Amino acid sequence: MSLELLSQLEQKIQSALEHIELLKMELEEEKTKNQQLTEKNEQLQQDLTTWSEKVSGLVGLLNHEIS
């Protein structure tokens, strides 16, 4: 194997390693965003449950007053 081919291989390996490192950083960012969205979703689900309970309670009061 010539020195030139070895140098090209080294450059390609270095480029691949840099690309892998960038992808790892991007993956960590996406994991962080996913965690934030999961937490936001849980909060919204709790809010929806709270509102549903309140609305059900109010409808129950109205039905009781009508009866």
N, CA, C and O atoms as a Tripos MOL2 file, in Angstrom:
@<TRIPOS>MOLECULE
protein
  268   267    67     0     0
PROTEIN
NO_CHARGES

@<TRIPOS>ATOM
      1 N           0.8610   -1.1690    0.0000 N.3       1 MET1
      2 CA          0.0000    0.0000    0.0000 C.3       1 MET1
      3 C           0.9060    1.2300    0.0000 C.2       1 MET1
      4 O           1.8430    1.3380    0.7910 O.2       1 MET1
      5 N           0.6010    2.1440   -0.9020 N.am      2 SER2
      6 CA          1.4420    3.3250   -0.9940 C.3       2 SER2
      7 C           1.1450    4.2920    0.1380 C.2       2 SER2
      8 O           0.0990    4.2340    0.7840 O.2       2 SER2
      9 N           2.0860    5.1680    0.3490 N.am      3 LEU3
     10 CA          1.9420    6.1780    1.3970 C.3       3 LEU3
     11 C           0.7490    7.0910    1.1170 C.2       3 LEU3
     12 O           0.0630    7.5340    2.0390 O.2       3 LEU3
     13 N           0.5110    7.3640   -0.1620 N.am      4 GLU4
     14 CA         -0.6070    8.2230   -0.5450 C.3       4 GLU4
     15 C          -1.9460    7.5620   -0.1960 C.2       4 GLU4
     16 O          -2.8430    8.2220    0.3290 O.2       4 GLU4
     17 N          -2.0810    6.2810   -0.4800 N.am      5 LEU5
     18 CA         -3.3110    5.5630   -0.1470 C.3       5 LEU5
     19 C          -3.5170    5.5070    1.3630 C.2       5 LEU5
     20 O          -4.6350    5.6490    1.8600 O.2       5 LEU5
     21 N          -2.4270    5.3000    2.0730 N.am      6 LEU6
     22 CA         -2.4990    5.2690    3.5290 C.3       6 LEU6
     23 C          -2.9490    6.6200    4.0820 C.2       6 LEU6
     24 O          -3.7390    6.6850    5.0240 O.2       6 LEU6
     25 N          -2.4460    7.6780    3.4950 N.am      7 SER7
     26 CA         -2.8330    9.0290    3.9070 C.3       7 SER7
     27 C          -4.3090    9.2810    3.6220 C.2       7 SER7
     28 O          -5.0140    9.8710    4.4410 O.2       7 SER7
     29 N          -4.7780    8.8260    2.4450 N.am      8 GLN8
     30 CA         -6.1960    8.9950    2.1040 C.3       8 GLN8
     31 C          -7.0770    8.2080    3.0660 C.2       8 GLN8
     32 O          -8.1270    8.6880    3.4940 O.2       8 GLN8
     33 N          -6.6490    7.0150    3.3950 N.am      9 LEU9
     34 CA         -7.4000    6.1950    4.3370 C.3       9 LEU9
     35 C          -7.4630    6.8720    5.7010 C.2       9 LEU9
     36 O          -8.5100    6.8870    6.3490 O.2       9 LEU9
     37 N          -6.3510    7.4220    6.1220 N.am     10 GLU10
     38 CA         -6.3070    8.1230    7.4100 C.3      10 GLU10
     39 C          -7.2650    9.3080    7.4170 C.2      10 GLU10
     40 O          -7.9640    9.5430    8.4030 O.2      10 GLU10
     41 N          -7.2960   10.0570    6.3090 N.am     11 GLN11
     42 CA         -8.1970   11.2130    6.2110 C.3      11 GLN11
     43 C          -9.6570   10.7710    6.2540 C.2      11 GLN11
     44 O         -10.4860   11.4060    6.9060 O.2      11 GLN11
     45 N          -9.9620    9.6850    5.5610 N.am     12 LYS12
     46 CA        -11.3420    9.1890    5.5510 C.3      12 LYS12
     47 C         -11.7520    8.6890    6.9360 C.2      12 LYS12
     48 O         -12.8830    8.9040    7.3720 O.2      12 LYS12
     49 N         -10.8390    8.0320    7.6100 N.am     13 ILE13
     50 CA        -11.1310    7.5680    8.9670 C.3      13 ILE13
     51 C         -11.3450    8.7510    9.8890 C.2      13 ILE13
     52 O         -12.2790    8.7480   10.6910 O.2      13 ILE13
     53 N         -10.4980    9.7620    9.7890 N.am     14 GLN14
     54 CA        -10.6390   10.9600   10.6200 C.3      14 GLN14
     55 C         -11.9640   11.6530   10.3350 C.2      14 GLN14
     56 O         -12.6490   12.1000   11.2560 O.2      14 GLN14
     57 N         -12.3220   11.7420    9.0670 N.am     15 SER15
     58 CA        -13.5910   12.3610    8.6810 C.3      15 SER15
     59 C         -14.7680   11.5630    9.2460 C.2      15 SER15
     60 O         -15.7320   12.1410    9.7490 O.2      15 SER15
     61 N         -14.6840   10.2430    9.1610 N.am     16 ALA16
     62 CA        -15.7470    9.3900    9.6920 C.3      16 ALA16
     63 C         -15.8720    9.5580   11.2050 C.2      16 ALA16
     64 O         -16.9830    9.6170   11.7320 O.2      16 ALA16
     65 N         -14.7480    9.6340   11.9020 N.am     17 LEU17
     66 CA        -14.7750    9.8220   13.3570 C.3      17 LEU17
     67 C         -15.3900   11.1670   13.7380 C.2      17 LEU17
     68 O         -16.1470   11.2560   14.7050 O.2      17 LEU17
     69 N         -15.0650   12.2060   12.9800 N.am     18 GLU18
     70 CA        -15.6520   13.5270   13.2410 C.3      18 GLU18
     71 C         -17.1600   13.4970   13.0010 C.2      18 GLU18
     72 O         -17.9360   14.0640   13.7700 O.2      18 GLU18
     73 N         -17.5560   12.8320   11.9300 N.am     19 HIS19
     74 CA        -18.9880   12.7190   11.6120 C.3      19 HIS19
     75 C         -19.7220   11.9410   12.7120 C.2      19 HIS19
     76 O         -20.8260   12.3140   13.1100 O.2      19 HIS19
     77 N         -19.1160   10.8790   13.1900 N.am     20 ILE20
     78 CA        -19.7060   10.0950   14.2800 C.3      20 ILE20
     79 C         -19.8550   10.9520   15.5290 C.2      20 ILE20
     80 O         -20.8790   10.8890   16.2100 O.2      20 ILE20
     81 N         -18.8480   11.7440   15.8300 N.am     21 GLU21
     82 CA        -18.9090   12.6120   17.0080 C.3      21 GLU21
     83 C         -20.0320   13.6370   16.8710 C.2      21 GLU21
     84 O         -20.7530   13.8990   17.8340 O.2      21 GLU21
     85 N         -20.1830   14.2150   15.6850 N.am     22 LEU22
     86 CA        -21.2760   15.1600   15.4490 C.3      22 LEU22
     87 C         -22.6310   14.4880   15.6030 C.2      22 LEU22
     88 O         -23.5570   15.0650   16.1750 O.2      22 LEU22
     89 N         -22.7450   13.2640   15.0900 N.am     23 LEU23
     90 CA        -23.9990   12.5330   15.2240 C.3      23 LEU23
     91 C         -24.3090   12.2100   16.6880 C.2      23 LEU23
     92 O         -25.4670   12.2420   17.1030 O.2      23 LEU23
     93 N         -23.2810   11.9020   17.4580 N.am     24 LYS24
     94 CA        -23.4830   11.6410   18.8910 C.3      24 LYS24
     95 C         -23.9990   12.8900   19.5910 C.2      24 LYS24
     96 O         -24.9070   12.8110   20.4180 O.2      24 LYS24
     97 N         -23.4200   14.0500   19.2600 N.am     25 MET25
     98 CA        -23.8710   15.3040   19.8680 C.3      25 MET25
     99 C         -25.3120   15.5980   19.4650 C.2      25 MET25
    100 O         -26.1190   16.0240   20.2920 O.2      25 MET25
    101 N         -25.6310   15.3710   18.2030 N.am     26 GLU26
    102 CA        -26.9920   15.5930   17.7210 C.3      26 GLU26
    103 C         -27.9690   14.6540   18.4260 C.2      26 GLU26
    104 O         -29.0720   15.0620   18.7890 O.2      26 GLU26
    105 N         -27.5690   13.4110   18.6170 N.am     27 LEU27
    106 CA        -28.4090   12.4440   19.3140 C.3      27 LEU27
    107 C         -28.6780   12.8860   20.7470 C.2      27 LEU27
    108 O         -29.8050   12.7670   21.2270 O.2      27 LEU27
    109 N         -27.6630   13.3940   21.4320 N.am     28 GLU28
    110 CA        -27.8530   13.8710   22.7980 C.3      28 GLU28
    111 C         -28.8210   15.0530   22.8420 C.2      28 GLU28
    112 O         -29.6510   15.1470   23.7470 O.2      28 GLU28
    113 N         -28.7130   15.9510   21.8650 N.am     29 GLU29
    114 CA        -29.6390   17.0810   21.7940 C.3      29 GLU29
    115 C         -31.0650   16.5840   21.5990 C.2      29 GLU29
    116 O         -31.9930   17.0760   22.2400 O.2      29 GLU29
    117 N         -31.2360   15.6100   20.7140 N.am     30 GLU30
    118 CA        -32.5670   15.0690   20.4460 C.3      30 GLU30
    119 C         -33.1250   14.3330   21.6700 C.2      30 GLU30
    120 O         -34.3240   14.3960   21.9430 O.2      30 GLU30
    121 N         -32.2570   13.6440   22.3980 N.am     31 LYS31
    122 CA        -32.7050   12.9780   23.6270 C.3      31 LYS31
    123 C         -33.1770   14.0020   24.6440 C.2      31 LYS31
    124 O         -34.1780   13.7870   25.3280 O.2      31 LYS31
    125 N         -32.4610   15.1140   24.7470 N.am     32 THR32
    126 CA        -32.8530   16.1810   25.6700 C.3      32 THR32
    127 C         -34.2000   16.7690   25.2630 C.2      32 THR32
    128 O         -35.0800   16.9630   26.1020 O.2      32 THR32
    129 N         -34.3550   17.0510   23.9700 N.am     33 LYS33
    130 CA        -35.6310   17.5810   23.4800 C.3      33 LYS33
    131 C         -36.7590   16.5910   23.7340 C.2      33 LYS33
    132 O         -37.8570   16.9800   24.1330 O.2      33 LYS33
    133 N         -36.4880   15.3160   23.5030 N.am     34 ASN34
    134 CA        -37.4940   14.2810   23.7210 C.3      34 ASN34
    135 C         -37.9100   14.2370   25.1890 C.2      34 ASN34
    136 O         -39.0960   14.1160   25.4950 O.2      34 ASN34
    137 N         -36.9480   14.3340   26.0860 N.am     35 GLN35
    138 CA        -37.2480   14.3260   27.5240 C.3      35 GLN35
    139 C         -38.1100   15.5300   27.8920 C.2      35 GLN35
    140 O         -39.0660   15.4100   28.6590 O.2      35 GLN35
    141 N         -37.7630   16.6930   27.3380 N.am     36 GLN36
    142 CA        -38.5510   17.8990   27.6140 C.3      36 GLN36
    143 C         -39.9760   17.7490   27.0840 C.2      36 GLN36
    144 O         -40.9350   18.1330   27.7540 O.2      36 GLN36
    145 N         -40.1130   17.1900   25.8840 N.am     37 LEU37
    146 CA        -41.4430   16.9950   25.3170 C.3      37 LEU37
    147 C         -42.2450   15.9680   26.1120 C.2      37 LEU37
    148 O         -43.4560   16.1150   26.2800 O.2      37 LEU37
    149 N         -41.5770   14.9410   26.5940 N.am     38 THR38
    150 CA        -42.2450   13.9360   27.4170 C.3      38 THR38
    151 C         -42.7690   14.5670   28.7010 C.2      38 THR38
    152 O         -43.8980   14.3010   29.1130 O.2      38 THR38
    153 N         -41.9480   15.4030   29.3320 N.am     39 GLU39
    154 CA        -42.3760   16.0820   30.5570 C.3      39 GLU39
    155 C         -43.5370   17.0280   30.2790 C.2      39 GLU39
    156 O         -44.4870   17.0930   31.0590 O.2      39 GLU39
    157 N         -43.4670   17.7600   29.1730 N.am     40 LYS40
    158 CA        -44.5480   18.6720   28.8040 C.3      40 LYS40
    159 C         -45.8270   17.8850   28.5340 C.2      40 LYS40
    160 O         -46.9120   18.3000   28.9420 O.2      40 LYS40
    161 N         -45.7030   16.7590   27.8510 N.am     41 ASN41
    162 CA        -46.8640   15.9200   27.5620 C.3      41 ASN41
    163 C         -47.5020   15.4220   28.8510 C.2      41 ASN41
    164 O         -48.7260   15.4330   28.9810 O.2      41 ASN41
    165 N         -46.6860   14.9870   29.8000 N.am     42 GLU42
    166 CA        -47.2180   14.5230   31.0880 C.3      42 GLU42
    167 C         -47.9680   15.6400   31.7890 C.2      42 GLU42
    168 O         -49.0370   15.4150   32.3570 O.2      42 GLU42
    169 N         -47.4080   16.8510   31.7520 N.am     43 GLN43
    170 CA        -48.0770   17.9920   32.3860 C.3      43 GLN43
    171 C         -49.4110   18.2760   31.6970 C.2      43 GLN43
    172 O         -50.4160   18.5240   32.3630 O.2      43 GLN43
    173 N         -49.4190   18.2420   30.3840 N.am     44 LEU44
    174 CA        -50.6600   18.4900   29.6510 C.3      44 LEU44
    175 C         -51.6970   17.4010   29.9150 C.2      44 LEU44
    176 O         -52.8920   17.6890   29.9910 O.2      44 LEU44
    177 N         -51.2500   16.1570   30.0550 N.am     45 GLN45
    178 CA        -52.1670   15.0690   30.3790 C.3      45 GLN45
    179 C         -52.7850   15.2940   31.7630 C.2      45 GLN45
    180 O         -53.9780   15.0620   31.9580 O.2      45 GLN45
    181 N         -51.9730   15.7440   32.7130 N.am     46 GLN46
    182 CA        -52.4910   16.0400   34.0550 C.3      46 GLN46
    183 C         -53.4910   17.1820   33.9980 C.2      46 GLN46
    184 O         -54.5410   17.1350   34.6400 O.2      46 GLN46
    185 N         -53.1510   18.2230   33.2120 N.am     47 ASP47
    186 CA        -54.0750   19.3530   33.0630 C.3      47 ASP47
    187 C         -55.3970   18.8920   32.4480 C.2      47 ASP47
    188 O         -56.4670   19.3060   32.8950 O.2      47 ASP47
    189 N         -55.3270   18.0480   31.4380 N.am     48 LEU48
    190 CA        -56.5360   17.5370   30.7930 C.3      48 LEU48
    191 C         -57.3800   16.7320   31.7760 C.2      48 LEU48
    192 O         -58.6040   16.8620   31.8010 O.2      48 LEU48
    193 N         -56.7350   15.9120   32.5740 N.am     49 THR49
    194 CA        -57.4580   15.1300   33.5720 C.3      49 THR49
    195 C         -58.1410   16.0480   34.5790 C.2      49 THR49
    196 O         -59.2990   15.8340   34.9380 O.2      49 THR49
    197 N         -57.4260   17.0610   35.0280 N.am     50 THR50
    198 CA        -57.9950   18.0160   35.9880 C.3      50 THR50
    199 C         -59.2120   18.7190   35.3970 C.2      50 THR50
    200 O         -60.2590   18.8150   36.0360 O.2      50 THR50
    201 N         -59.0580   19.2160   34.1540 N.am     51 TRP51
    202 CA        -60.1750   19.9020   33.5080 C.3      51 TRP51
    203 C         -61.3580   18.9620   33.2800 C.2      51 TRP51
    204 O         -62.5110   19.3550   33.4610 O.2      51 TRP51
    205 N         -61.0780   17.7460   32.8920 N.am     52 SER52
    206 CA        -62.1560   16.7730   32.6680 C.3      52 SER52
    207 C         -62.9200   16.5060   33.9520 C.2      52 SER52
    208 O         -64.1480   16.4210   33.9490 O.2      52 SER52
    209 N         -62.1890   16.3730   35.0470 N.am     53 GLU53
    210 CA        -62.8440   16.1520   36.3440 C.3      53 GLU53
    211 C         -63.6910   17.3500   36.7380 C.2      53 GLU53
    212 O         -64.7990   17.1850   37.2490 O.2      53 GLU53
    213 N         -63.1810   18.5580   36.5060 N.am     54 LYS54
    214 CA        -63.9360   19.7660   36.8390 C.3      54 LYS54
    215 C         -65.2020   19.8680   35.9930 C.2      54 LYS54
    216 O         -66.2790   20.1780   36.5020 O.2      54 LYS54
    217 N         -65.0580   19.6050   34.7000 N.am     55 VAL55
    218 CA        -66.2250   19.6820   33.8060 C.3      55 VAL55
    219 C         -67.2470   18.6150   34.1870 C.2      55 VAL55
    220 O         -68.4470   18.8880   34.2130 O.2      55 VAL55
    221 N         -66.7870   17.4220   34.4770 N.am     56 SER56
    222 CA        -67.7080   16.3550   34.8890 C.3      56 SER56
    223 C         -68.4330   16.7340   36.1740 C.2      56 SER56
    224 O         -69.6280   16.4800   36.3230 O.2      56 SER56
    225 N         -67.7030   17.3400   37.0890 N.am     57 GLY57
    226 CA        -68.3160   17.7840   38.3370 C.3      57 GLY57
    227 C         -69.3710   18.8440   38.0980 C.2      57 GLY57
    228 O         -70.4480   18.7990   38.6940 O.2      57 GLY57
    229 N         -69.0720   19.7970   37.2320 N.am     58 LEU58
    230 CA        -70.0380   20.8520   36.9250 C.3      58 LEU58
    231 C         -71.2620   20.2950   36.2140 C.2      58 LEU58
    232 O         -72.3870   20.6970   36.5090 O.2      58 LEU58
    233 N         -71.0530   19.3780   35.2810 N.am     59 VAL59
    234 CA        -72.1910   18.7490   34.5900 C.3      59 VAL59
    235 C         -73.0220   17.9720   35.5960 C.2      59 VAL59
    236 O         -74.2510   17.9810   35.5250 O.2      59 VAL59
    237 N         -72.3670   17.3010   36.5280 N.am     60 GLY60
    238 CA        -73.0920   16.5750   37.5750 C.3      60 GLY60
    239 C         -73.9280   17.5190   38.4210 C.2      60 GLY60
    240 O         -75.0700   17.2030   38.7530 O.2      60 GLY60
    241 N         -73.3730   18.6780   38.7750 N.am     61 LEU61
    242 CA        -74.1320   19.6780   39.5350 C.3      61 LEU61
    243 C         -75.3420   20.1710   38.7440 C.2      61 LEU61
    244 O         -76.4380   20.3000   39.2910 O.2      61 LEU61
    245 N         -75.1400   20.4430   37.4640 N.am     62 LEU62
    246 CA        -76.2510   20.8940   36.6330 C.3      62 LEU62
    247 C         -77.3350   19.8340   36.5350 C.2      62 LEU62
    248 O         -78.5230   20.1440   36.6270 O.2      62 LEU62
    249 N         -76.9300   18.5830   36.3490 N.am     63 ASN63
    250 CA        -77.9110   17.5070   36.2730 C.3      63 ASN63
    251 C         -78.6630   17.3610   37.5950 C.2      63 ASN63
    252 O         -79.8630   17.0910   37.6100 O.2      63 ASN63
    253 N         -77.9600   17.5380   38.6790 N.am     64 HIS64
    254 CA        -78.5900   17.4150   39.9930 C.3      64 HIS64
    255 C         -79.5870   18.5600   40.2130 C.2      64 HIS64
    256 O         -80.6610   18.3490   40.7770 O.2      64 HIS64
    257 N         -79.2350   19.7570   39.7720 N.am     65 GLU65
    258 CA        -80.1290   20.9160   39.9410 C.3      65 GLU65
    259 C         -81.3420   20.7960   39.0290 C.2      65 GLU65
    260 O         -82.4320   21.2380   39.3930 O.2      65 GLU65
    261 N         -81.1750   20.2120   37.8610 N.am     66 ILE66
    262 CA        -82.2770   20.0670   36.9220 C.3      66 ILE66
    263 C         -83.2600   19.0030   37.3960 C.2      66 ILE66
    264 O         -84.4660   19.1210   37.1790 O.2      66 ILE66
    265 N         -82.7410   17.9720   38.0390 N.am     67 SER67
    266 CA        -83.5930   16.8710   38.4720 C.3      67 SER67
    267 C         -84.4760   17.2250   39.6170 C.2      67 SER67
    268 O         -85.2480   16.3880   40.0840 O.2      67 SER67
@<TRIPOS>BOND
     1     1     2 1
     2     2     3 1
     3     3     4 2
     4     3     5 am
     5     5     6 1
     6     6     7 1
     7     7     8 2
     8     7     9 am
     9     9    10 1
    10    10    11 1
    11    11    12 2
    12    11    13 am
    13    13    14 1
    14    14    15 1
    15    15    16 2
    16    15    17 am
    17    17    18 1
    18    18    19 1
    19    19    20 2
    20    19    21 am
    21    21    22 1
    22    22    23 1
    23    23    24 2
    24    23    25 am
    25    25    26 1
    26    26    27 1
    27    27    28 2
    28    27    29 am
    29    29    30 1
    30    30    31 1
    31    31    32 2
    32    31    33 am
    33    33    34 1
    34    34    35 1
    35    35    36 2
    36    35    37 am
    37    37    38 1
    38    38    39 1
    39    39    40 2
    40    39    41 am
    41    41    42 1
    42    42    43 1
    43    43    44 2
    44    43    45 am
    45    45    46 1
    46    46    47 1
    47    47    48 2
    48    47    49 am
    49    49    50 1
    50    50    51 1
    51    51    52 2
    52    51    53 am
    53    53    54 1
    54    54    55 1
    55    55    56 2
    56    55    57 am
    57    57    58 1
    58    58    59 1
    59    59    60 2
    60    59    61 am
    61    61    62 1
    62    62    63 1
    63    63    64 2
    64    63    65 am
    65    65    66 1
    66    66    67 1
    67    67    68 2
    68    67    69 am
    69    69    70 1
    70    70    71 1
    71    71    72 2
    72    71    73 am
    73    73    74 1
    74    74    75 1
    75    75    76 2
    76    75    77 am
    77    77    78 1
    78    78    79 1
    79    79    80 2
    80    79    81 am
    81    81    82 1
    82    82    83 1
    83    83    84 2
    84    83    85 am
    85    85    86 1
    86    86    87 1
    87    87    88 2
    88    87    89 am
    89    89    90 1
    90    90    91 1
    91    91    92 2
    92    91    93 am
    93    93    94 1
    94    94    95 1
    95    95    96 2
    96    95    97 am
    97    97    98 1
    98    98    99 1
    99    99   100 2
   100    99   101 am
   101   101   102 1
   102   102   103 1
   103   103   104 2
   104   103   105 am
   105   105   106 1
   106   106   107 1
   107   107   108 2
   108   107   109 am
   109   109   110 1
   110   110   111 1
   111   111   112 2
   112   111   113 am
   113   113   114 1
   114   114   115 1
   115   115   116 2
   116   115   117 am
   117   117   118 1
   118   118   119 1
   119   119   120 2
   120   119   121 am
   121   121   122 1
   122   122   123 1
   123   123   124 2
   124   123   125 am
   125   125   126 1
   126   126   127 1
   127   127   128 2
   128   127   129 am
   129   129   130 1
   130   130   131 1
   131   131   132 2
   132   131   133 am
   133   133   134 1
   134   134   135 1
   135   135   136 2
   136   135   137 am
   137   137   138 1
   138   138   139 1
   139   139   140 2
   140   139   141 am
   141   141   142 1
   142   142   143 1
   143   143   144 2
   144   143   145 am
   145   145   146 1
   146   146   147 1
   147   147   148 2
   148   147   149 am
   149   149   150 1
   150   150   151 1
   151   151   152 2
   152   151   153 am
   153   153   154 1
   154   154   155 1
   155   155   156 2
   156   155   157 am
   157   157   158 1
   158   158   159 1
   159   159   160 2
   160   159   161 am
   161   161   162 1
   162   162   163 1
   163   163   164 2
   164   163   165 am
   165   165   166 1
   166   166   167 1
   167   167   168 2
   168   167   169 am
   169   169   170 1
   170   170   171 1
   171   171   172 2
   172   171   173 am
   173   173   174 1
   174   174   175 1
   175   175   176 2
   176   175   177 am
   177   177   178 1
   178   178   179 1
   179   179   180 2
   180   179   181 am
   181   181   182 1
   182   182   183 1
   183   183   184 2
   184   183   185 am
   185   185   186 1
   186   186   187 1
   187   187   188 2
   188   187   189 am
   189   189   190 1
   190   190   191 1
   191   191   192 2
   192   191   193 am
   193   193   194 1
   194   194   195 1
   195   195   196 2
   196   195   197 am
   197   197   198 1
   198   198   199 1
   199   199   200 2
   200   199   201 am
   201   201   202 1
   202   202   203 1
   203   203   204 2
   204   203   205 am
   205   205   206 1
   206   206   207 1
   207   207   208 2
   208   207   209 am
   209   209   210 1
   210   210   211 1
   211   211   212 2
   212   211   213 am
   213   213   214 1
   214   214   215 1
   215   215   216 2
   216   215   217 am
   217   217   218 1
   218   218   219 1
   219   219   220 2
   220   219   221 am
   221   221   222 1
   222   222   223 1
   223   223   224 2
   224   223   225 am
   225   225   226 1
   226   226   227 1
   227   227   228 2
   228   227   229 am
   229   229   230 1
   230   230   231 1
   231   231   232 2
   232   231   233 am
   233   233   234 1
   234   234   235 1
   235   235   236 2
   236   235   237 am
   237   237   238 1
   238   238   239 1
   239   239   240 2
   240   239   241 am
   241   241   242 1
   242   242   243 1
   243   243   244 2
   244   243   245 am
   245   245   246 1
   246   246   247 1
   247   247   248 2
   248   247   249 am
   249   249   250 1
   250   250   251 1
   251   251   252 2
   252   251   253 am
   253   253   254 1
   254   254   255 1
   255   255   256 2
   256   255   257 am
   257   257   258 1
   258   258   259 1
   259   259   260 2
   260   259   261 am
   261   261   262 1
   262   262   263 1
   263   263   264 2
   264   263   265 am
   265   265   266 1
   266   266   267 1
   267   267   268 2
@<TRIPOS>SUBSTRUCTURE
     1 MET1         2 RESIDUE 1 A MET
     2 SER2         6 RESIDUE 1 A SER
     3 LEU3        10 RESIDUE 1 A LEU
     4 GLU4        14 RESIDUE 1 A GLU
     5 LEU5        18 RESIDUE 1 A LEU
     6 LEU6        22 RESIDUE 1 A LEU
     7 SER7        26 RESIDUE 1 A SER
     8 GLN8        30 RESIDUE 1 A GLN
     9 LEU9        34 RESIDUE 1 A LEU
    10 GLU10       38 RESIDUE 1 A GLU
    11 GLN11       42 RESIDUE 1 A GLN
    12 LYS12       46 RESIDUE 1 A LYS
    13 ILE13       50 RESIDUE 1 A ILE
    14 GLN14       54 RESIDUE 1 A GLN
    15 SER15       58 RESIDUE 1 A SER
    16 ALA16       62 RESIDUE 1 A ALA
    17 LEU17       66 RESIDUE 1 A LEU
    18 GLU18       70 RESIDUE 1 A GLU
    19 HIS19       74 RESIDUE 1 A HIS
    20 ILE20       78 RESIDUE 1 A ILE
    21 GLU21       82 RESIDUE 1 A GLU
    22 LEU22       86 RESIDUE 1 A LEU
    23 LEU23       90 RESIDUE 1 A LEU
    24 LYS24       94 RESIDUE 1 A LYS
    25 MET25       98 RESIDUE 1 A MET
    26 GLU26      102 RESIDUE 1 A GLU
    27 LEU27      106 RESIDUE 1 A LEU
    28 GLU28      110 RESIDUE 1 A GLU
    29 GLU29      114 RESIDUE 1 A GLU
    30 GLU30      118 RESIDUE 1 A GLU
    31 LYS31      122 RESIDUE 1 A LYS
    32 THR32      126 RESIDUE 1 A THR
    33 LYS33      130 RESIDUE 1 A LYS
    34 ASN34      134 RESIDUE 1 A ASN
    35 GLN35      138 RESIDUE 1 A GLN
    36 GLN36      142 RESIDUE 1 A GLN
    37 LEU37      146 RESIDUE 1 A LEU
    38 THR38      150 RESIDUE 1 A THR
    39 GLU39      154 RESIDUE 1 A GLU
    40 LYS40      158 RESIDUE 1 A LYS
    41 ASN41      162 RESIDUE 1 A ASN
    42 GLU42      166 RESIDUE 1 A GLU
    43 GLN43      170 RESIDUE 1 A GLN
    44 LEU44      174 RESIDUE 1 A LEU
    45 GLN45      178 RESIDUE 1 A GLN
    46 GLN46      182 RESIDUE 1 A GLN
    47 ASP47      186 RESIDUE 1 A ASP
    48 LEU48      190 RESIDUE 1 A LEU
    49 THR49      194 RESIDUE 1 A THR
    50 THR50      198 RESIDUE 1 A THR
    51 TRP51      202 RESIDUE 1 A TRP
    52 SER52      206 RESIDUE 1 A SER
    53 GLU53      210 RESIDUE 1 A GLU
    54 LYS54      214 RESIDUE 1 A LYS
    55 VAL55      218 RESIDUE 1 A VAL
    56 SER56      222 RESIDUE 1 A SER
    57 GLY57      226 RESIDUE 1 A GLY
    58 LEU58      230 RESIDUE 1 A LEU
    59 VAL59      234 RESIDUE 1 A VAL
    60 GLY60      238 RESIDUE 1 A GLY
    61 LEU61      242 RESIDUE 1 A LEU
    62 LEU62      246 RESIDUE 1 A LEU
    63 ASN63      250 RESIDUE 1 A ASN
    64 HIS64      254 RESIDUE 1 A HIS
    65 GLU65      258 RESIDUE 1 A GLU
    66 ILE66      262 RESIDUE 1 A ILE
    67 SER67      266 RESIDUE 1 A SER
